[in-house]
Amino acid sequence: MISDSLETRPWRGGVSGTRYVAAVRSRYPRAAVALAVLLVHGLGLYLIVHHSVHLIRLEADRASGASVQVRLVAAPQPQPVAKPEPERPPEPKLRPIEKPVVRKTTPLLSSEAPAARTVAAPKTEPVKPVEPAPPPPVPTPSAAPAPAPTPPAPAPGPALLDTPKQISSAELKQLGCRIPRPDYPPKARRLAQEGTVVVSLTIGADGAVKMARVARSSGYALLDAAALASIEAGRCQPYTTAGIPRAVEAEQPIAFNLND
């Protein structure tokens, strides 16, 4: 910088004022030059600092690693694969059909008459006598086979349906027998006799009771007789086998109780 000292002399008329103005005017270029020098130095300092900062950033970027730019590219669409054409089997070679060659022969014309042919007589051989064939053997009559003996006829017996079939108590219930309730004998009641009588009965093909007998006694003759009388007065539906009625046998218990 350039510094100039101003004269501090008191105002002494016009000459001294003119000098003062000239002195002030002469200081302007010097101040402008000083200001320009300051601006140039400031701009240089700024460029130096800015360039240093830029270099420091570049070094920092290099230290941290260079950036990689990636650009995505769309994958190409797959092209359809053409299917190979199936190989055709070789066509069979057709052989040309050879037509038979027919040779035509032209008839020969002759003006001469055909010569007479002489036929030799056949040789005759002596005929051998034919021997007679032996007569066929006459079959001798063989004895006729004896007839098989016929089985003897079965002896007559009772028909199967006439034989009574033994049935269970459940099958007897299915016949729907209507057996009257037996009368309790008064004497047996007075004697306090009670028990169960098992009666064996035979039912005919018409459903009527054909026969009744005591299979297991109650121990009292009066109770057994009353049970038989009740069974003989009963009637049932016919028992059928394949739609055919037949006789059956069954057992029917009858109980006598004083509390009844």
Buried (B, 14 or more C-beta within 10 A) or exposed (E): EEEEEEEEEEEEEEEEEEEBEEEEEEEEEEEEEEEEEEEEEEEEEEEEEEEEEEEEEEEEEEEEEEEEEEEEEEEEEEEEEEEEEEEEEEEEEEEEEEEEEEEEEEEEEEEEEEEEEEEEEEEEEEEEEEEEEEEEEEEEEEEEEEEEEEEEEEEEEEEEEEEBBEBEEEEBEEBEBEBEEBEBBEEBEEEEBBBBBBBBBBBBBEBEBBBBEBEBBBEBEBBBBBBBEBBBEBBBBBBEEEEEBBBBBBBBEBEBEEEE
